[in-house]
Amino acid sequence: MLVLLQSNVPSLGHIGDLVNVKPGFARNFLFPRKFAIMADARNKKELEHHLRIAEQKKAKALSSAKELAQQIASVSLTIQKPVGEEDKIFGTVTNAELAEAFKAEGFEFDRRSITILDDIKRVGVYRGALKVHPEVTAEFKIWVVAQSN
């Protein structure tokens, strides 16, 4: 029996694949779970239409993520930390602190999407990365300054 897959099925195929399976497997497993539909001309056209729409949405999300990445690249965050001898900082700069600094700049991001690229041990300028989209990562500057008492 020829079926058209509507979702990725391990060891069977990906969305849009035309697969030949046994009728019982299709009736008892694939159809009830909405993993596949009968392969006829109408269903093929409908699935192709849905795939085109999904591809357009994906492209739009990617372009907006790239625009956001450009905005983030121009941002430099300033973090104040207490310092000791030779401008060594006490403690460390955390992702949560960077998320709060982004919030102060007008951006709302989850702390788990922020990565600190350099080891921050002293006062200075460092680099960080933010995963905006699965395919887009933006780098930004982190300024670590001495906390004024």
DSSP file (Angstrom, degrees, kcal/mol; ACC not computed):
  #  RESIDUE AA STRUCTURE BP1 BP2  ACC     N-H-->O    O-->H-N    N-H-->O    O-->H-N    TCO  KAPPA ALPHA  PHI   PSI    X-CA   Y-CA   Z-CA
    1    1 A M              0   0    0      0, 0.0    20,-2.8     0, 0.0     2,-0.5   0.000 360.0 360.0 360.0 130.7    0.0    0.0    0.0
    2    2 A L  E     +A   20   0A   0     18,-0.2    37,-1.6    37,-0.1     2,-0.3  -0.745 360.0 177.2 -88.2 127.4    1.4    3.4   -1.0
    3    3 A V  E     -AB  19  38A   0     16,-2.8    16,-2.6    -2,-0.5     2,-0.5  -0.910  27.0-132.9-128.0 157.2    1.2    6.1    1.7
    4    4 A L  E     -AB  18  37A   0     33,-3.1    33,-2.0    -2,-0.3     2,-0.2  -0.951  27.5-128.9-110.9 119.4    2.4    9.7    1.9
    5    5 A L  E     - B   0  36A   0     12,-2.4    11,-2.8    -2,-0.5    31,-0.3  -0.482  21.6-175.0 -74.5 133.6    4.2   10.5    5.1
    6    6 A Q  S    S+     0   0    0     29,-3.4     2,-0.3    -2,-0.2    30,-0.2   0.528  73.2  20.0-101.7 -11.3    3.0   13.6    7.0
    7    7 A S  S    S-     0   0    0     28,-1.2     2,-0.3     7,-0.1    -1,-0.1  -0.958  97.4 -79.0-148.8 165.8    5.7   13.5    9.7
    8    8 A N        -     0   0    0     -2,-0.3     6,-0.2     6,-0.1    -2,-0.0  -0.530  43.0-169.2 -70.1 128.0    9.1   12.0   10.1
    9    9 A V  B >>  -C   13   0B   0      4,-2.5     4,-2.3    -2,-0.3     3,-2.0  -0.981  26.6-116.3-120.5 119.1    8.9    8.3   11.0
   10   10 A P  T 34 S+     0   0    0      0, 0.0     4,-0.0     0, 0.0     0, 0.0  -0.246  96.4   5.3 -56.5 139.2   12.2    6.7   12.1
   11   11 A S  T 34 S+     0   0    0      1,-0.1     0, 0.0     0, 0.0     0, 0.0   0.569 128.1  64.8  62.7  14.0   13.4    3.9    9.8
   12   12 A L  T <4 S-     0   0    0     -3,-2.0     2,-0.3     1,-0.3    -1,-0.1   0.638 102.7 -84.0-125.7 -48.6   10.6    4.7    7.4
   13   13 A G  B  <  -C    9   0B   0     -4,-2.3    -4,-2.5     6,-0.1    -1,-0.3  -0.977  36.1 -78.1 163.5-174.2   11.1    8.2    5.9
   14   14 A H    >   -     0   0    0     -2,-0.3     3,-2.1    -6,-0.2    -9,-0.3  -0.583  62.8 -60.6-112.3 173.3   10.6   11.9    6.1
   15   15 A I  T 3  S+     0   0    0      1,-0.3    -9,-0.2    -2,-0.2    -1,-0.2  -0.278 122.6  18.6 -55.3 132.3    7.8   14.3    5.6
   16   16 A G  T 3  S+     0   0    0    -11,-2.8    -1,-0.3     1,-0.3     2,-0.1   0.326  89.3 137.9  89.5  -7.5    6.5   14.1    2.0
   17   17 A D    <   -     0   0    0     -3,-2.1   -12,-2.4   -12,-0.1     2,-0.6  -0.456  51.8-135.0 -73.0 143.9    8.1   10.7    1.2
   18   18 A L  E     -A    4   0A   0    -14,-0.2     2,-0.4    -2,-0.1   -14,-0.2  -0.904  34.0-177.9 -98.2 116.2    6.0    8.2   -0.8
   19   19 A V  E     -A    3   0A   0    -16,-2.6   -16,-2.8    -2,-0.6     2,-0.6  -0.919  27.3-138.1-125.5 141.5    6.5    4.9    1.0
   20   20 A N  E     +A    2   0A   0     -2,-0.4     2,-0.3   -18,-0.2   -18,-0.2  -0.884  37.8 162.0 -98.0 117.7    5.2    1.4    0.3
   21   21 A V        -     0   0    0    -20,-2.8    -2,-0.0    -2,-0.6     0, 0.0  -0.828  45.0 -86.4-129.7 167.7    4.1   -0.4    3.5
   22   22 A K     >  -     0   0    0     -2,-0.3     4,-1.9     1,-0.1     3,-0.3  -0.494  39.3-120.9 -72.6 145.7    1.9   -3.3    4.5
   23   23 A P  H  > S+     0   0    0      0, 0.0     4,-2.8     0, 0.0     5,-0.2   0.860 110.9  53.2 -58.3 -38.0   -1.8   -2.5    4.8
   24   24 A G  H  > S+     0   0    0      2,-0.2     4,-2.8     1,-0.2     5,-0.3   0.898 107.5  50.9 -65.4 -39.9   -2.0   -3.5    8.4
   25   25 A F  H  >>S+     0   0    0     -3,-0.3     5,-1.9     2,-0.2     4,-1.8   0.901 113.5  45.9 -62.7 -41.4    0.9   -1.3    9.4
   26   26 A A  I  <>S+     0   0    0     -4,-1.9     5,-3.0     3,-0.2    -2,-0.2   0.948 117.4  42.1 -66.7 -48.8   -0.8    1.6    7.7
   27   27 A R  I  <5S+     0   0    0     -4,-2.8    -2,-0.2     1,-0.2    -1,-0.2   0.878 124.3  34.5 -67.0 -39.0   -4.2    1.0    9.1
   28   28 A N  I  <5S+     0   0    0     -4,-2.8    -1,-0.2    -5,-0.2    -3,-0.2   0.728 134.5  12.6 -93.5 -23.2   -3.1    0.2   12.7
   29   29 A F  I  X5S+     0   0    0     -4,-1.8     4,-1.2    -5,-0.3     6,-0.2   0.767 124.6  39.7-119.7 -55.9   -0.1    2.4   13.2
   30   30 A L  I  4XS+     0   0    0     -5,-1.9     5,-2.4     2,-0.2     6,-1.0   0.934 115.7  44.5 -72.1 -47.9    0.4    5.2   10.6
   31   31 A F  T >4<S+     0   0    0     -5,-3.0     3,-1.5     1,-0.2    -1,-0.2   0.933 112.0  49.6 -67.4 -47.5   -3.2    6.4   10.0
   32   32 A P  T 345S+     0   0    0      0, 0.0    -1,-0.2     0, 0.0    -2,-0.2   0.858 114.5  45.8 -62.0 -32.4   -4.4    6.5   13.6
   33   33 A R  T 3<5S-     0   0    0     -4,-1.2    -2,-0.2     3,-0.0    -3,-0.1   0.404 111.5-121.6 -88.8   2.8   -1.4    8.5   14.7
   34   34 A K  T < 5S+     0   0    0     -3,-1.5    -3,-0.2    -4,-0.3    -4,-0.1   0.809  74.3 129.9  60.1  32.2   -1.7   10.9   11.6
   35   35 A F  S   <S+     0   0    0     -5,-2.4   -29,-3.4    -6,-0.2   -28,-1.2   0.730  73.8  10.9 -81.8 -24.5    1.8    9.9   10.5
   36   36 A A  E     -B    5   0A   0     -6,-1.0     2,-0.3   -31,-0.3   -31,-0.2  -0.964  59.8-155.7-150.3 162.3    0.6    9.1    7.0
   37   37 A I  E     -B    4   0A   0    -33,-2.0   -33,-3.1    -2,-0.3    -6,-0.0  -0.902  44.5 -76.7-133.5 164.6   -2.3    9.4    4.6
   38   38 A M  E     -B    3   0A   0     -2,-0.3     2,-1.3   -35,-0.2   -35,-0.2  -0.341  49.0-117.4 -60.6 142.5   -3.3    7.5    1.5
   39   39 A A        +     0   0    0    -37,-1.6     2,-0.3   -20,-0.1   -37,-0.1  -0.694  59.9 134.9 -89.1  92.5   -1.2    8.4   -1.5
   40   40 A D     >  -     0   0    0     -2,-1.3     4,-2.2     1,-0.1     5,-0.2  -0.848  67.9 -99.0-128.8 171.8   -3.6    9.9   -4.1
   41   41 A A  H  > S+     0   0    0     -2,-0.3     4,-2.2     1,-0.2     5,-0.2   0.882 119.7  50.5 -60.4 -42.7   -3.3   13.0   -6.3
   42   42 A R  H  > S+     0   0    0      1,-0.2     4,-2.3     2,-0.2    -1,-0.2   0.934 111.9  46.5 -62.8 -47.0   -5.5   15.2   -4.0
   43   43 A N  H  > S+     0   0    0      1,-0.2     4,-2.5     2,-0.2    -1,-0.2   0.863 110.7  53.6 -65.4 -35.8   -3.5   14.3   -0.8
   44   44 A K  H  X S+     0   0    0     -4,-2.2     4,-2.5     2,-0.2    -1,-0.2   0.934 110.6  46.1 -63.0 -45.9   -0.2   14.8   -2.6
   45   45 A K  H  X S+     0   0    0     -4,-2.2     4,-2.2     1,-0.2    -2,-0.2   0.905 112.9  50.4 -63.9 -40.9   -1.2   18.3   -3.8
   46   46 A E  H  X S+     0   0    0     -4,-2.3     4,-2.2     2,-0.2    -1,-0.2   0.919 111.8  46.9 -63.5 -44.4   -2.5   19.2   -0.3
   47   47 A L  H  X S+     0   0    0     -4,-2.5     4,-2.5     2,-0.2    -2,-0.2   0.907 110.9  51.9 -65.1 -41.6    0.8   18.0    1.4
   48   48 A E  H  X S+     0   0    0     -4,-2.5     4,-2.2     1,-0.2    -1,-0.2   0.897 109.2  51.5 -61.1 -39.2    2.9   19.9   -1.1
   49   49 A H  H  X S+     0   0    0     -4,-2.2     4,-2.2     2,-0.2    -2,-0.2   0.930 110.6  47.2 -62.3 -46.3    0.9   23.1   -0.4
   50   50 A H  H  X S+     0   0    0     -4,-2.2     4,-2.4     1,-0.2    -2,-0.2   0.876 111.2  51.8 -64.2 -37.7    1.4   22.7    3.4
   51   51 A L  H  X S+     0   0    0     -4,-2.5     4,-2.2     2,-0.2    -1,-0.2   0.890 108.7  50.9 -66.4 -38.6    5.1   22.1    2.8
   52   52 A R  H  X S+     0   0    0     -4,-2.2     4,-2.1     2,-0.2    -2,-0.2   0.922 111.2  47.9 -63.4 -43.7    5.4   25.3    0.7
   53   53 A I  H  X S+     0   0    0     -4,-2.2     4,-2.3     1,-0.2    -2,-0.2   0.919 112.1  49.4 -63.1 -43.7    3.6   27.3    3.4
   54   54 A A  H  X S+     0   0    0     -4,-2.4     4,-2.3     1,-0.2    -1,-0.2   0.883 110.0  51.7 -63.5 -37.9    5.9   25.8    6.1
   55   55 A E  H  X S+     0   0    0     -4,-2.2     4,-2.3     2,-0.2    -1,-0.2   0.884 109.2  50.1 -66.4 -38.7    9.0   26.6    4.0
   56   56 A Q  H  X S+     0   0    0     -4,-2.1     4,-2.3     2,-0.2    -2,-0.2   0.910 111.1  48.5 -65.6 -41.9    7.8   30.2    3.6
   57   57 A K  H  X S+     0   0    0     -4,-2.3     4,-2.5     2,-0.2    -2,-0.2   0.900 111.2  51.0 -63.3 -40.4    7.3   30.6    7.3
   58   58 A K  H  X S+     0   0    0     -4,-2.3     4,-2.1     1,-0.2    -2,-0.2   0.909 110.5  48.4 -63.7 -42.7   10.7   29.1    8.0
   59   59 A A  H  X S+     0   0    0     -4,-2.3     4,-2.2     2,-0.2    -1,-0.2   0.889 111.7  49.8 -65.2 -39.4   12.4   31.6    5.5
   60   60 A K  H  X S+     0   0    0     -4,-2.3     4,-2.2     2,-0.2    -2,-0.2   0.912 111.2  48.7 -66.0 -42.3   10.5   34.5    7.1
   61   61 A A  H  X S+     0   0    0     -4,-2.5     4,-2.0     1,-0.2    -2,-0.2   0.883 111.2  51.3 -64.5 -38.0   11.6   33.4   10.6
   62   62 A L  H  X S+     0   0    0     -4,-2.1     4,-2.0     2,-0.2    -2,-0.2   0.909 109.9  48.4 -66.4 -42.1   15.2   33.0    9.4
   63   63 A S  H  X S+     0   0    0     -4,-2.2     4,-1.9     1,-0.2    -2,-0.2   0.896 112.3  48.1 -67.5 -38.5   15.3   36.5    7.9
   64   64 A S  H  X S+     0   0    0     -4,-2.2     4,-2.2     1,-0.2    -1,-0.2   0.859 110.3  53.0 -69.0 -32.8   13.9   38.1   11.0
   65   65 A A  H  X S+     0   0    0     -4,-2.0     4,-2.2     2,-0.2    -2,-0.2   0.878 107.6  51.2 -67.3 -37.0   16.4   36.2   13.1
   66   66 A K  H  X S+     0   0    0     -4,-2.0     4,-1.7     2,-0.2    -2,-0.2   0.892 109.4  50.1 -66.7 -38.5   19.2   37.6   10.9
   67   67 A E  H  X S+     0   0    0     -4,-1.9     4,-1.8     2,-0.2    -2,-0.2   0.918 111.4  48.6 -63.6 -43.1   17.9   41.1   11.4
   68   68 A L  H  X S+     0   0    0     -4,-2.2     4,-2.4     1,-0.2    -2,-0.2   0.878 107.7  55.6 -63.9 -37.8   17.8   40.6   15.2
   69   69 A A  H  X S+     0   0    0     -4,-2.2     4,-2.1     1,-0.2    -1,-0.2   0.872 105.7  51.8 -63.3 -37.0   21.4   39.2   15.1
   70   70 A Q  H  X S+     0   0    0     -4,-1.7     4,-0.8     2,-0.2    -1,-0.2   0.896 110.2  48.7 -66.1 -39.2   22.6   42.4   13.4
   71   71 A Q  H >< S+     0   0    0     -4,-1.8     3,-0.6     1,-0.2     4,-0.3   0.912 112.0  48.7 -64.6 -42.1   20.9   44.5   16.1
   72   72 A I  H >< S+     0   0    0     -4,-2.4     3,-1.5     1,-0.2    -2,-0.2   0.848 102.5  62.2 -67.8 -34.6   22.5   42.3   18.8
   73   73 A A  H 3< S+     0   0    0     -4,-2.1    -1,-0.2     1,-0.3    -2,-0.2   0.786 102.5  51.6 -62.5 -26.2   26.0   42.6   17.2
   74   74 A S  T << S+     0   0    0     -4,-0.8     2,-0.3    -3,-0.6    -1,-0.3   0.541  93.2  95.3 -86.9  -5.9   25.9   46.3   17.8
   75   75 A V    <   -     0   0    0     -3,-1.5    66,-1.3    -4,-0.3     2,-0.4  -0.655  52.4-170.8 -87.0 137.9   25.0   45.9   21.5
   76   76 A S  E     -d  141   0C   0     -2,-0.3     2,-0.3    64,-0.2    66,-0.2  -0.990  13.3-147.7-127.2 125.4   27.7   46.0   24.1
   77   77 A L  E     -d  142   0C   0     64,-2.6    66,-3.8    -2,-0.4     2,-0.5  -0.688   3.1-148.4 -93.5 140.9   26.7   45.0   27.6
   78   78 A T  E     -d  143   0C   0     -2,-0.3     2,-0.5    64,-0.2    66,-0.2  -0.946  13.6-173.5-112.3 123.5   28.3   46.5   30.7
   79   79 A I  E     -d  144   0C   0     64,-3.3    66,-2.6    -2,-0.5     2,-0.5  -0.967  12.9-147.7-117.7 126.8   28.6   44.4   33.8
   80   80 A Q  E     +d  145   0C   0     -2,-0.5    66,-0.2    64,-0.2    64,-0.1  -0.820  23.4 172.0 -96.5 131.7   29.9   45.8   37.1
   81   81 A K  E     -d  146   0C   0     64,-2.4    66,-2.0    -2,-0.5     2,-0.2  -0.983  37.7-106.1-135.8 146.1   31.9   43.5   39.4
   82   82 A P        -     0   0    0      0, 0.0     8,-2.7     0, 0.0     2,-0.3  -0.509  43.2-155.6 -68.3 141.0   33.9   44.0   42.6
   83   83 A V  B     -G   89   0D   0     64,-0.3     6,-0.2     6,-0.2     2,-0.1  -0.836  15.1-171.2-122.1 157.8   37.6   43.8   41.9
   84   84 A G    >   -     0   0    0      4,-3.0     3,-1.1     1,-0.4    -1,-0.1  -0.112  54.2 -16.3-116.6-143.7   40.7   43.0   43.8
   85   85 A E  G >  S+     0   0    0      1,-0.2     3,-1.8     2,-0.2    -1,-0.4  -0.314 128.4   9.0 -65.6 147.2   44.4   43.2   43.1
   86   86 A E  G 3  S-     0   0    0      1,-0.3    -1,-0.2    -3,-0.1     3,-0.1   0.782 127.8 -69.8  53.9  33.1   45.5   43.6   39.5
   87   87 A D  G <  S+     0   0    0     -3,-1.1    36,-1.9     1,-0.2     2,-0.3   0.739  85.7 157.6  58.7  27.7   41.9   44.2   38.4
   88   88 A K  B <   -H  122   0E   0     -3,-1.8    -4,-3.0    34,-0.2    34,-0.3  -0.658  37.3-129.3 -79.1 136.8   40.9   40.6   39.1
   89   89 A I  B     -G   83   0D   0     32,-2.1     2,-0.4    -2,-0.3    -6,-0.2  -0.578  10.0-124.2 -88.5 150.5   37.1   40.3   39.6
   90   90 A F  S    S-     0   0    0     -8,-2.7     2,-0.1    -2,-0.2    -1,-0.0  -0.781  79.7  -9.0 -87.7 133.4   35.5   38.5   42.5
   91   91 A G  S    S-     0   0    0     -2,-0.4     2,-0.3   -10,-0.1    -2,-0.1  -0.478  94.1 -79.0  79.8-152.2   33.1   35.8   41.3
   92   92 A T        -     0   0    0     -2,-0.1     2,-0.5     0, 0.0    29,-0.1  -0.953  30.9-102.7-146.5 162.6   32.2   35.4   37.7
   93   93 A V        -     0   0    0     -2,-0.3     2,-0.2    27,-0.3    27,-0.1  -0.810  45.4-158.5 -88.5 126.8   30.0   36.9   35.1
   94   94 A T     >  -     0   0    0     -2,-0.5     4,-1.8     1,-0.1     5,-0.1  -0.628  29.7-115.9-107.8 164.1   27.0   34.6   34.6
   95   95 A N  H  > S+     0   0    0      1,-0.2     4,-2.5    -2,-0.2     5,-0.2   0.847 116.3  58.5 -63.1 -34.6   24.5   34.1   31.8
   96   96 A A  H  > S+     0   0    0      2,-0.2     4,-2.1     1,-0.2    -1,-0.2   0.899 104.8  49.9 -63.5 -40.4   21.7   35.3   34.1
   97   97 A E  H  > S+     0   0    0      1,-0.2     4,-2.2     2,-0.2    -1,-0.2   0.901 111.6  48.7 -64.1 -40.0   23.5   38.6   34.6
   98   98 A L  H  X S+     0   0    0     -4,-1.8     4,-2.4     2,-0.2    -2,-0.2   0.883 108.5  53.3 -67.6 -36.9   23.9   38.9   30.8
   99   99 A A  H  X S+     0   0    0     -4,-2.5     4,-2.0     2,-0.2    10,-0.3   0.900 110.0  48.4 -63.5 -39.8   20.2   38.1   30.4
  100  100 A E  H  X S+     0   0    0     -4,-2.1     4,-2.0     2,-0.2    -2,-0.2   0.887 110.3  51.4 -65.7 -39.0   19.3   40.9   32.8
  101  101 A A  H  X S+     0   0    0     -4,-2.2     4,-1.3     2,-0.2    -2,-0.2   0.891 109.5  49.9 -66.0 -38.3   21.7   43.3   31.0
  102  102 A F  H  X>S+     0   0    0     -4,-2.4     5,-2.8     1,-0.2     4,-0.7   0.893 107.9  54.2 -63.5 -38.9   19.9   42.4   27.7
  103  103 A K  H ><5S+     0   0    0     -4,-2.0     3,-0.9     1,-0.2    -2,-0.2   0.894 105.9  51.9 -62.6 -39.3   16.6   43.1   29.4
  104  104 A A  H 3<5S+     0   0    0     -4,-2.0    -1,-0.2     1,-0.2    -2,-0.2   0.799 107.8  53.1 -66.1 -28.2   17.8   46.5   30.4
  105  105 A E  H 3<5S-     0   0    0     -4,-1.3    -1,-0.2     2,-0.2    -2,-0.2   0.568 127.7 -99.3 -82.3  -9.4   18.8   47.1   26.7
  106  106 A G  T <<5S+     0   0    0     -3,-0.9     2,-0.4    -4,-0.7    -3,-0.2   0.550  86.8 115.4 104.7   8.7   15.3   46.2   25.6
  107  107 A F      < -     0   0    0     -5,-2.8     2,-0.6    -6,-0.1    -1,-0.4  -0.890  50.4-151.8-111.7 143.1   15.8   42.6   24.5
  108  108 A E        +     0   0    0     -2,-0.4     2,-0.3    -3,-0.1    -8,-0.1  -0.947  28.9 157.7-116.8 111.6   14.2   39.6   26.2
  109  109 A F        -     0   0    0     -2,-0.6     2,-0.3   -10,-0.3    -6,-0.1  -0.956  43.6-110.5-133.3 151.6   16.3   36.3   26.0
  110  110 A D    >   -     0   0    0     -2,-0.3     3,-1.7     1,-0.1     4,-0.3  -0.604  27.3-129.5 -76.2 138.7   16.5   33.1   27.9
  111  111 A R  G >  S+     0   0    0     -2,-0.3     3,-1.3     1,-0.3    -1,-0.1   0.771 104.8  65.7 -62.6 -25.2   19.7   32.8   29.8
  112  112 A R  G 3  S+     0   0    0      1,-0.3    -1,-0.3     3,-0.0   -16,-0.0   0.673  94.5  58.5 -73.2 -15.0   20.3   29.3   28.3
  113  113 A S  G <  S+     0   0    0     -3,-1.7    18,-2.6   -18,-0.1     2,-0.4   0.494  91.1  88.7 -89.4  -2.9   20.6   30.8   24.8
  114  114 A I  E <   -E  130   0C   0     -3,-1.3     2,-0.4    -4,-0.3    16,-0.2  -0.804  56.0-173.3 -99.3 134.6   23.6   33.0   25.9
  115  115 A T  E     -E  129   0C   0     14,-3.2    14,-3.4    -2,-0.4     2,-0.6  -0.991  19.6-141.1-126.9 134.5   27.1   31.7   25.8
  116  116 A I  E     -E  128   0C   0     -2,-0.4    12,-0.2    12,-0.2   -21,-0.0  -0.862  14.8-168.6 -93.7 119.2   30.2   33.4   27.1
  117  117 A L        +     0   0    0     10,-1.5     2,-0.3    -2,-0.6    11,-0.2   0.760  65.1  50.1 -83.0 -26.5   33.0   32.8   24.6
  118  118 A D  S    S-     0   0    0      9,-1.1     2,-0.6     0, 0.0     8,-0.1  -0.795  89.0-107.1-112.4 153.7   36.0   34.0   26.7
  119  119 A D        -     0   0    0     -2,-0.3     2,-0.8     1,-0.0    -2,-0.1  -0.702  34.3-147.5 -76.4 123.4   37.1   33.2   30.2
  120  120 A I        +     0   0    0     -2,-0.6   -27,-0.3     1,-0.2     3,-0.1  -0.834  45.4 135.2-100.1 107.4   36.3   36.3   32.2
  121  121 A K        +     0   0    0     -2,-0.8   -32,-2.1     1,-0.1     2,-0.2   0.589  64.5  30.1-120.5 -24.8   38.9   36.8   35.0
  122  122 A R  B    S-H   88   0E   0    -34,-0.3   -34,-0.2   -39,-0.1     2,-0.2  -0.775  93.5 -76.2-132.3 172.4   39.7   40.4   34.9
  123  123 A V  S    S+     0   0    0    -36,-1.9     2,-0.3    -2,-0.2    22,-0.2  -0.530  83.3  82.8 -67.4 136.0   38.3   43.8   34.1
  124  124 A G  E    S- F   0 144C   0     20,-1.4    20,-3.2    -2,-0.2     2,-0.5  -0.991  79.5 -49.6 161.3-164.7   38.1   44.2   30.3
  125  125 A V  E     + F   0 143C   0     -2,-0.3     2,-0.3    18,-0.2    18,-0.2  -0.899  52.3 171.4-108.4 131.5   36.3   43.6   27.1
  126  126 A Y  E     - F   0 142C   0     16,-2.8    16,-3.0    -2,-0.5     2,-0.3  -0.796  27.0-112.5-132.6 172.9   35.1   40.0   26.3
  127  127 A R  E     - F   0 141C   0     -2,-0.3   -10,-1.5    14,-0.2    -9,-1.1  -0.845  26.1-179.6-113.1 147.7   32.9   38.3   23.7
  128  128 A G  E     -EF 116 140C   0     12,-2.4    12,-2.5    -2,-0.3     2,-0.4  -0.935  13.5-145.2-136.4 161.5   29.6   36.5   24.1
  129  129 A A  E     -EF 115 139C   0    -14,-3.4   -14,-3.2    -2,-0.3     2,-0.4  -0.964   4.4-160.3-130.4 147.7   27.3   34.7   21.7
  130  130 A L  E     -EF 114 138C   0      8,-2.8     8,-2.8    -2,-0.4     2,-1.1  -0.992  16.2-139.5-129.8 124.6   23.5   34.5   21.6
  131  131 A K  E     + F   0 137C   0    -18,-2.6     6,-0.2    -2,-0.4    -2,-0.0  -0.736  29.5 168.0 -86.0 103.1   21.6   31.7   19.7
  132  132 A V  E     +     0   0C   0      4,-1.3    -1,-0.2    -2,-1.1     5,-0.2   0.822  68.7   1.4 -83.6 -35.3   18.8   33.6   18.1
  133  133 A H  E >  S- F   0 136C   0      3,-1.9     3,-1.2   -68,-0.1    -1,-0.3  -0.948  83.7 -98.4-149.6 156.0   17.6   30.8   15.8
  134  134 A P  T 3  S+     0   0    0      0, 0.0     3,-0.0     0, 0.0   -72,-0.0   0.783 127.8  33.1 -54.1 -24.8   18.8   27.3   15.2
  135  135 A E  T 3  S+     0   0    0      1,-0.1     2,-0.5    -4,-0.0   -73,-0.0   0.462 112.7  68.9-108.0  -3.2   20.8   28.5   12.2
  136  136 A V  E <   + F   0 133C   0     -3,-1.2    -3,-1.9     2,-0.0    -4,-1.3  -0.969  50.7 176.4-127.6 125.8   21.7   32.1   13.5
  137  137 A T  E     - F   0 131C   0     -2,-0.5     2,-0.4    -6,-0.2    -6,-0.2  -0.994  13.5-156.3-125.5 133.1   24.1   33.0   16.2
  138  138 A A  E     - F   0 130C   0     -8,-2.8    -8,-2.8    -2,-0.4     2,-0.3  -0.893   5.7-146.5-111.5 137.4   25.0   36.6   17.1
  139  139 A E  E     + F   0 129C   0     -2,-0.4     2,-0.3   -10,-0.2   -10,-0.2  -0.768  20.7 176.7 -99.6 148.4   28.1   37.8   18.8
  140  140 A F  E     - F   0 128C   0    -12,-2.5   -12,-2.4    -2,-0.3     2,-0.3  -0.923  28.6-104.5-143.4 167.2   28.2   40.7   21.2
  141  141 A K  E     -dF  76 127C   0    -66,-1.3   -64,-2.6    -2,-0.3     2,-0.5  -0.745  20.9-157.2 -98.8 143.8   30.7   42.5   23.5
  142  142 A I  E     -dF  77 126C   0    -16,-3.0   -16,-2.8    -2,-0.3     2,-0.6  -0.978   5.4-160.8-119.1 117.6   30.8   42.3   27.2
  143  143 A W  E     -dF  78 125C   0    -66,-3.8   -64,-3.3    -2,-0.5     2,-0.6  -0.884   4.0-163.4 -98.3 119.0   32.4   45.1   29.1
  144  144 A V  E     +dF  79 124C   0    -20,-3.2   -20,-1.4    -2,-0.6     2,-0.3  -0.919  16.9 177.3-103.1 120.8   33.4   44.1   32.6
  145  145 A V  E     -d   80   0C   0    -66,-2.6   -64,-2.4    -2,-0.6     2,-0.2  -0.830  34.9 -92.8-123.6 160.3   34.1   47.2   34.8
  146  146 A A  E     -d   81   0C   0     -2,-0.3     2,-0.4   -66,-0.2   -57,-0.0  -0.489  42.4-116.6 -72.2 138.1   35.1   47.8   38.4
  147  147 A Q        -     0   0    0    -66,-2.0     2,-0.4    -2,-0.2   -64,-0.3  -0.598  26.0-132.2 -77.4 130.1   32.2   48.4   40.7
  148  148 A S              0   0    0     -2,-0.4    -1,-0.0     1,-0.1   -68,-0.0  -0.670 360.0 360.0 -85.6 137.4   32.2   51.8   42.3
  149  149 A N              0   0    0     -2,-0.4    -1,-0.1     0, 0.0    -2,-0.0   0.449 360.0 360.0 -88.1 360.0   31.7   51.9   46.0
